[in-house]
Amino acid sequence: MTHGRVLLSGPQDDRVVPAPTFTRRLCTDLGANGCLVAADLAGERLKAVLASKPDLIKVSHKELLENGRSKSEEAADLTKAMEAMRDDGAGTLVVSRRVGSRRRDGHRGAPPRGWR
């Protein structure tokens, strides 16, 4: 809290961080104390943290598909999913895609040269 920013990410093992309700409460408490909260979560933890209105959510397009938030990989469906997540409480949303993915109405991102 000293720096006013925190990033919450998912655990490798569910025994490390308790149930999604803990994540929601942590995000709520941090926000109430003036911290900007960013989260890179999936599944139930993502659903829980949305309720606390985080400043930024990063999610992969595959997670949107797997969790039924998007009907397809098409930009229009991904955009609808992002709009729904904004309605659910997210501030800024970043949707990552695999390297080389590109749509006519979107942007293409690539890692720096030399990265794989």
CNS distance restraints for C-alpha pairs under 8 A (distance, minus, plus):
assign (resid   1 and name CA) (resid   5 and name CA) 6.58 0.50 0.50
assign (resid   1 and name CA) (resid   6 and name CA) 7.41 0.50 0.50
assign (resid   1 and name CA) (resid  30 and name CA) 7.45 0.50 0.50
assign (resid   1 and name CA) (resid  33 and name CA) 7.92 0.50 0.50
assign (resid   1 and name CA) (resid  35 and name CA) 6.22 0.50 0.50
assign (resid   3 and name CA) (resid  35 and name CA) 7.98 0.50 0.50
assign (resid   4 and name CA) (resid  34 and name CA) 6.52 0.50 0.50
assign (resid   4 and name CA) (resid  35 and name CA) 4.35 0.50 0.50
assign (resid   4 and name CA) (resid  36 and name CA) 6.02 0.50 0.50
assign (resid   5 and name CA) (resid  35 and name CA) 5.11 0.50 0.50
assign (resid   5 and name CA) (resid  36 and name CA) 4.68 0.50 0.50
assign (resid   5 and name CA) (resid  37 and name CA) 5.99 0.50 0.50
assign (resid   5 and name CA) (resid  38 and name CA) 7.80 0.50 0.50
assign (resid   6 and name CA) (resid  35 and name CA) 6.86 0.50 0.50
assign (resid   6 and name CA) (resid  36 and name CA) 6.38 0.50 0.50
assign (resid   6 and name CA) (resid  37 and name CA) 5.17 0.50 0.50
assign (resid   6 and name CA) (resid  38 and name CA) 6.23 0.50 0.50
assign (resid   7 and name CA) (resid  37 and name CA) 6.08 0.50 0.50
assign (resid   7 and name CA) (resid  38 and name CA) 4.75 0.50 0.50
assign (resid   7 and name CA) (resid  39 and name CA) 5.50 0.50 0.50
assign (resid   7 and name CA) (resid  40 and name CA) 7.52 0.50 0.50
assign (resid   8 and name CA) (resid  37 and name CA) 7.49 0.50 0.50
assign (resid   8 and name CA) (resid  38 and name CA) 6.24 0.50 0.50
assign (resid   8 and name CA) (resid  39 and name CA) 4.58 0.50 0.50
assign (resid   8 and name CA) (resid  40 and name CA) 6.20 0.50 0.50
assign (resid   8 and name CA) (resid  41 and name CA) 7.42 0.50 0.50
assign (resid   9 and name CA) (resid  39 and name CA) 5.79 0.50 0.50
assign (resid   9 and name CA) (resid  40 and name CA) 4.75 0.50 0.50
assign (resid   9 and name CA) (resid  41 and name CA) 5.45 0.50 0.50
assign (resid  10 and name CA) (resid  40 and name CA) 6.78 0.50 0.50
assign (resid  10 and name CA) (resid  41 and name CA) 5.23 0.50 0.50
assign (resid  10 and name CA) (resid  42 and name CA) 7.29 0.50 0.50
assign (resid  10 and name CA) (resid  45 and name CA) 7.70 0.50 0.50
assign (resid  11 and name CA) (resid  16 and name CA) 6.38 0.50 0.50
assign (resid  11 and name CA) (resid  17 and name CA) 6.45 0.50 0.50
assign (resid  12 and name CA) (resid  16 and name CA) 7.67 0.50 0.50
assign (resid  13 and name CA) (resid  17 and name CA) 7.73 0.50 0.50
assign (resid  14 and name CA) (resid  18 and name CA) 6.72 0.50 0.50
assign (resid  14 and name CA) (resid  19 and name CA) 7.73 0.50 0.50
assign (resid  17 and name CA) (resid  22 and name CA) 7.84 0.50 0.50
assign (resid  18 and name CA) (resid  22 and name CA) 6.08 0.50 0.50
assign (resid  18 and name CA) (resid  23 and name CA) 7.85 0.50 0.50
assign (resid  19 and name CA) (resid  23 and name CA) 7.27 0.50 0.50
assign (resid  19 and name CA) (resid  45 and name CA) 7.88 0.50 0.50
assign (resid  20 and name CA) (resid  24 and name CA) 6.37 0.50 0.50
assign (resid  20 and name CA) (resid  44 and name CA) 6.13 0.50 0.50
assign (resid  20 and name CA) (resid  45 and name CA) 4.66 0.50 0.50
assign (resid  20 and name CA) (resid  48 and name CA) 5.80 0.50 0.50
assign (resid  20 and name CA) (resid  49 and name CA) 7.80 0.50 0.50
assign (resid  21 and name CA) (resid  25 and name CA) 6.11 0.50 0.50
assign (resid  21 and name CA) (resid  45 and name CA) 7.81 0.50 0.50
assign (resid  21 and name CA) (resid  48 and name CA) 6.35 0.50 0.50
assign (resid  22 and name CA) (resid  26 and name CA) 6.00 0.50 0.50
assign (resid  23 and name CA) (resid  27 and name CA) 6.13 0.50 0.50
assign (resid  23 and name CA) (resid  45 and name CA) 6.58 0.50 0.50
assign (resid  23 and name CA) (resid  48 and name CA) 6.89 0.50 0.50
assign (resid  23 and name CA) (resid  49 and name CA) 6.22 0.50 0.50
assign (resid  24 and name CA) (resid  28 and name CA) 6.12 0.50 0.50
assign (resid  24 and name CA) (resid  45 and name CA) 7.61 0.50 0.50
assign (resid  24 and name CA) (resid  48 and name CA) 5.08 0.50 0.50
assign (resid  24 and name CA) (resid  49 and name CA) 4.50 0.50 0.50
assign (resid  24 and name CA) (resid  50 and name CA) 7.70 0.50 0.50
assign (resid  24 and name CA) (resid  51 and name CA) 6.90 0.50 0.50
assign (resid  24 and name CA) (resid  52 and name CA) 5.98 0.50 0.50
assign (resid  25 and name CA) (resid  29 and name CA) 6.04 0.50 0.50
assign (resid  25 and name CA) (resid  52 and name CA) 7.54 0.50 0.50
assign (resid  26 and name CA) (resid  30 and name CA) 6.08 0.50 0.50
assign (resid  27 and name CA) (resid  31 and name CA) 6.13 0.50 0.50
assign (resid  27 and name CA) (resid  37 and name CA) 6.72 0.50 0.50
assign (resid  27 and name CA) (resid  49 and name CA) 6.50 0.50 0.50
assign (resid  27 and name CA) (resid  52 and name CA) 6.13 0.50 0.50
assign (resid  27 and name CA) (resid  54 and name CA) 6.97 0.50 0.50
assign (resid  28 and name CA) (resid  32 and name CA) 6.12 0.50 0.50
assign (resid  28 and name CA) (resid  52 and name CA) 4.99 0.50 0.50
assign (resid  28 and name CA) (resid  53 and name CA) 7.64 0.50 0.50
assign (resid  29 and name CA) (resid  33 and name CA) 6.30 0.50 0.50
assign (resid  30 and name CA) (resid  34 and name CA) 6.61 0.50 0.50
assign (resid  30 and name CA) (resid  35 and name CA) 5.32 0.50 0.50
assign (resid  30 and name CA) (resid  36 and name CA) 7.66 0.50 0.50
assign (resid  30 and name CA) (resid  37 and name CA) 7.23 0.50 0.50
assign (resid  31 and name CA) (resid  35 and name CA) 4.93 0.50 0.50
assign (resid  31 and name CA) (resid  36 and name CA) 6.25 0.50 0.50
assign (resid  31 and name CA) (resid  37 and name CA) 6.60 0.50 0.50
assign (resid  31 and name CA) (resid  54 and name CA) 7.55 0.50 0.50
assign (resid  36 and name CA) (resid  54 and name CA) 7.48 0.50 0.50
assign (resid  36 and name CA) (resid  55 and name CA) 5.99 0.50 0.50
assign (resid  37 and name CA) (resid  54 and name CA) 5.27 0.50 0.50
assign (resid  37 and name CA) (resid  55 and name CA) 5.31 0.50 0.50
assign (resid  37 and name CA) (resid  56 and name CA) 6.54 0.50 0.50
assign (resid  38 and name CA) (resid  54 and name CA) 6.16 0.50 0.50
assign (resid  38 and name CA) (resid  55 and name CA) 5.81 0.50 0.50
assign (resid  38 and name CA) (resid  56 and name CA) 4.49 0.50 0.50
assign (resid  38 and name CA) (resid  57 and name CA) 5.76 0.50 0.50
assign (resid  38 and name CA) (resid  58 and name CA) 7.74 0.50 0.50
assign (resid  39 and name CA) (resid  49 and name CA) 7.86 0.50 0.50
assign (resid  39 and name CA) (resid  54 and name CA) 7.24 0.50 0.50
assign (resid  39 and name CA) (resid  56 and name CA) 6.33 0.50 0.50
assign (resid  39 and name CA) (resid  57 and name CA) 4.98 0.50 0.50
assign (resid  39 and name CA) (resid  58 and name CA) 6.28 0.50 0.50
assign (resid  40 and name CA) (resid  46 and name CA) 7.88 0.50 0.50
assign (resid  40 and name CA) (resid  57 and name CA) 6.03 0.50 0.50
assign (resid  40 and name CA) (resid  58 and name CA) 4.92 0.50 0.50
assign (resid  40 and name CA) (resid  59 and name CA) 6.15 0.50 0.50
assign (resid  41 and name CA) (resid  45 and name CA) 6.09 0.50 0.50
assign (resid  41 and name CA) (resid  46 and name CA) 4.98 0.50 0.50
assign (resid  41 and name CA) (resid  57 and name CA) 7.88 0.50 0.50
assign (resid  41 and name CA) (resid  58 and name CA) 7.41 0.50 0.50
assign (resid  41 and name CA) (resid  59 and name CA) 6.87 0.50 0.50
assign (resid  42 and name CA) (resid  46 and name CA) 4.73 0.50 0.50
assign (resid  42 and name CA) (resid  47 and name CA) 7.70 0.50 0.50
assign (resid  42 and name CA) (resid  59 and name CA) 7.18 0.50 0.50
assign (resid  42 and name CA) (resid  63 and name CA) 6.67 0.50 0.50
assign (resid  43 and name CA) (resid  47 and name CA) 6.46 0.50 0.50
assign (resid  43 and name CA) (resid  63 and name CA) 7.84 0.50 0.50
assign (resid  43 and name CA) (resid  67 and name CA) 6.70 0.50 0.50
assign (resid  44 and name CA) (resid  48 and name CA) 6.09 0.50 0.50
assign (resid  45 and name CA) (resid  49 and name CA) 6.10 0.50 0.50
assign (resid  46 and name CA) (resid  50 and name CA) 6.20 0.50 0.50
assign (resid  47 and name CA) (resid  51 and name CA) 6.99 0.50 0.50
assign (resid  48 and name CA) (resid  52 and name CA) 7.44 0.50 0.50
assign (resid  49 and name CA) (resid  53 and name CA) 7.01 0.50 0.50
assign (resid  49 and name CA) (resid  54 and name CA) 6.93 0.50 0.50
assign (resid  50 and name CA) (resid  54 and name CA) 6.44 0.50 0.50
assign (resid  50 and name CA) (resid  85 and name CA) 7.58 0.50 0.50
assign (resid  50 and name CA) (resid  88 and name CA) 6.08 0.50 0.50
assign (resid  50 and name CA) (resid  89 and name CA) 5.14 0.50 0.50
assign (resid  50 and name CA) (resid  90 and name CA) 5.80 0.50 0.50
assign (resid  51 and name CA) (resid  88 and name CA) 6.77 0.50 0.50
assign (resid  51 and name CA) (resid  89 and name CA) 5.98 0.50 0.50
assign (resid  52 and name CA) (resid  89 and name CA) 6.95 0.50 0.50
assign (resid  53 and name CA) (resid  88 and name CA) 7.81 0.50 0.50
assign (resid  53 and name CA) (resid  89 and name CA) 4.35 0.50 0.50
assign (resid  53 and name CA) (resid  90 and name CA) 5.27 0.50 0.50
assign (resid  53 and name CA) (resid  91 and name CA) 6.82 0.50 0.50
assign (resid  54 and name CA) (resid  89 and name CA) 6.98 0.50 0.50
assign (resid  54 and name CA) (resid  90 and name CA) 5.48 0.50 0.50
assign (resid  54 and name CA) (resid  91 and name CA) 6.06 0.50 0.50
assign (resid  55 and name CA) (resid  90 and name CA) 6.33 0.50 0.50
assign (resid  55 and name CA) (resid  91 and name CA) 4.49 0.50 0.50
assign (resid  55 and name CA) (resid  92 and name CA) 6.06 0.50 0.50
assign (resid  56 and name CA) (resid  90 and name CA) 6.38 0.50 0.50
assign (resid  56 and name CA) (resid  91 and name CA) 5.30 0.50 0.50
assign (resid  56 and name CA) (resid  92 and name CA) 4.57 0.50 0.50
assign (resid  56 and name CA) (resid  93 and name CA) 5.72 0.50 0.50
assign (resid  56 and name CA) (resid  94 and name CA) 7.65 0.50 0.50
assign (resid  57 and name CA) (resid  90 and name CA) 6.42 0.50 0.50
assign (resid  57 and name CA) (resid  91 and name CA) 7.29 0.50 0.50
assign (resid  57 and name CA) (resid  92 and name CA) 6.35 0.50 0.50
assign (resid  57 and name CA) (resid  93 and name CA) 4.95 0.50 0.50
assign (resid  57 and name CA) (resid  94 and name CA) 6.23 0.50 0.50
assign (resid  58 and name CA) (resid  93 and name CA) 5.93 0.50 0.50
assign (resid  58 and name CA) (resid  94 and name CA) 4.65 0.50 0.50
assign (resid  58 and name CA) (resid  95 and name CA) 5.84 0.50 0.50
assign (resid  58 and name CA) (resid  96 and name CA) 7.29 0.50 0.50
assign (resid  59 and name CA) (resid  63 and name CA) 6.58 0.50 0.50
assign (resid  59 and name CA) (resid  64 and name CA) 7.34 0.50 0.50
assign (resid  59 and name CA) (resid  93 and name CA) 7.78 0.50 0.50
assign (resid  59 and name CA) (resid  94 and name CA) 6.37 0.50 0.50
assign (resid  59 and name CA) (resid  95 and name CA) 5.06 0.50 0.50
assign (resid  59 and name CA) (resid  96 and name CA) 6.27 0.50 0.50
assign (resid  60 and name CA) (resid  64 and name CA) 6.63 0.50 0.50
assign (resid  60 and name CA) (resid  95 and name CA) 5.18 0.50 0.50
assign (resid  60 and name CA) (resid  96 and name CA) 4.55 0.50 0.50
assign (resid  60 and name CA) (resid  97 and name CA) 5.99 0.50 0.50
assign (resid  61 and name CA) (resid  65 and name CA) 6.38 0.50 0.50
assign (resid  61 and name CA) (resid  73 and name CA) 7.13 0.50 0.50
assign (resid  61 and name CA) (resid  78 and name CA) 7.28 0.50 0.50
assign (resid  61 and name CA) (resid  95 and name CA) 5.96 0.50 0.50
assign (resid  61 and name CA) (resid  96 and name CA) 6.06 0.50 0.50
assign (resid  61 and name CA) (resid  97 and name CA) 5.78 0.50 0.50
assign (resid  62 and name CA) (resid  66 and name CA) 5.99 0.50 0.50
assign (resid  62 and name CA) (resid  97 and name CA) 7.76 0.50 0.50
assign (resid  63 and name CA) (resid  67 and name CA) 5.90 0.50 0.50
assign (resid  64 and name CA) (resid  68 and name CA) 6.19 0.50 0.50
assign (resid  64 and name CA) (resid  69 and name CA) 4.92 0.50 0.50
assign (resid  64 and name CA) (resid  70 and name CA) 5.34 0.50 0.50
assign (resid  64 and name CA) (resid  78 and name CA) 7.62 0.50 0.50
assign (resid  64 and name CA) (resid  81 and name CA) 7.24 0.50 0.50
assign (resid  65 and name CA) (resid  69 and name CA) 6.02 0.50 0.50
assign (resid  65 and name CA) (resid  70 and name CA) 5.03 0.50 0.50
assign (resid  65 and name CA) (resid  71 and name CA) 6.46 0.50 0.50
assign (resid  65 and name CA) (resid  72 and name CA) 6.56 0.50 0.50
assign (resid  65 and name CA) (resid  73 and name CA) 7.50 0.50 0.50
assign (resid  69 and name CA) (resid  81 and name CA) 5.42 0.50 0.50
assign (resid  70 and name CA) (resid  77 and name CA) 5.56 0.50 0.50
assign (resid  70 and name CA) (resid  78 and name CA) 5.65 0.50 0.50
assign (resid  70 and name CA) (resid  80 and name CA) 7.33 0.50 0.50
assign (resid  70 and name CA) (resid  81 and name CA) 5.34 0.50 0.50
assign (resid  71 and name CA) (resid  77 and name CA) 6.03 0.50 0.50
assign (resid  71 and name CA) (resid  78 and name CA) 7.90 0.50 0.50
assign (resid  72 and name CA) (resid  77 and name CA) 5.97 0.50 0.50
assign (resid  72 and name CA) (resid  78 and name CA) 7.24 0.50 0.50
assign (resid  73 and name CA) (resid  77 and name CA) 6.82 0.50 0.50
assign (resid  73 and name CA) (resid  78 and name CA) 6.50 0.50 0.50
assign (resid  74 and name CA) (resid  78 and name CA) 6.29 0.50 0.50
assign (resid  74 and name CA) (resid 103 and name CA) 7.94 0.50 0.50
assign (resid  75 and name CA) (resid  79 and name CA) 5.95 0.50 0.50
assign (resid  75 and name CA) (resid 103 and name CA) 6.91 0.50 0.50
assign (resid  75 and name CA) (resid 105 and name CA) 7.24 0.50 0.50
assign (resid  75 and name CA) (resid 106 and name CA) 7.17 0.50 0.50
assign (resid  76 and name CA) (resid  80 and name CA) 6.28 0.50 0.50
assign (resid  77 and name CA) (resid  81 and name CA) 6.28 0.50 0.50
assign (resid  78 and name CA) (resid  82 and name CA) 6.24 0.50 0.50
assign (resid  79 and name CA) (resid  83 and name CA) 6.18 0.50 0.50
assign (resid  80 and name CA) (resid  84 and name CA) 6.18 0.50 0.50
assign (resid  81 and name CA) (resid  85 and name CA) 6.25 0.50 0.50
assign (resid  82 and name CA) (resid  86 and name CA) 6.25 0.50 0.50
assign (resid  82 and name CA) (resid  93 and name CA) 6.86 0.50 0.50
assign (resid  83 and name CA) (resid  87 and name CA) 6.32 0.50 0.50
assign (resid  84 and name CA) (resid  88 and name CA) 6.19 0.50 0.50
assign (resid  85 and name CA) (resid  89 and name CA) 6.40 0.50 0.50
assign (resid  85 and name CA) (resid  90 and name CA) 5.82 0.50 0.50
assign (resid  86 and name CA) (resid  90 and name CA) 4.59 0.50 0.50
assign (resid  86 and name CA) (resid  91 and name CA) 6.24 0.50 0.50
assign (resid  86 and name CA) (resid  92 and name CA) 7.73 0.50 0.50
assign (resid  86 and name CA) (resid  93 and name CA) 7.74 0.50 0.50
assign (resid  97 and name CA) (resid 101 and name CA) 6.43 0.50 0.50
assign (resid  99 and name CA) (resid 109 and name CA) 6.98 0.50 0.50
assign (resid  99 and name CA) (resid 110 and name CA) 5.76 0.50 0.50
assign (resid  99 and name CA) (resid 111 and name CA) 7.58 0.50 0.50
assign (resid 100 and name CA) (resid 108 and name CA) 7.04 0.50 0.50
assign (resid 100 and name CA) (resid 109 and name CA) 7.35 0.50 0.50
assign (resid 100 and name CA) (resid 110 and name CA) 6.84 0.50 0.50
assign (resid 101 and name CA) (resid 108 and name CA) 6.55 0.50 0.50
assign (resid 101 and name CA) (resid 109 and name CA) 7.95 0.50 0.50
assign (resid 102 and name CA) (resid 106 and name CA) 6.66 0.50 0.50
assign (resid 102 and name CA) (resid 107 and name CA) 6.48 0.50 0.50
assign (resid 102 and name CA) (resid 108 and name CA) 5.14 0.50 0.50
assign (resid 103 and name CA) (resid 107 and name CA) 6.97 0.50 0.50
assign (resid 103 and name CA) (resid 108 and name CA) 7.58 0.50 0.50
assign (resid 111 and name CA) (resid 115 and name CA) 6.19 0.50 0.50
assign (resid 111 and name CA) (resid 116 and name CA) 7.78 0.50 0.50
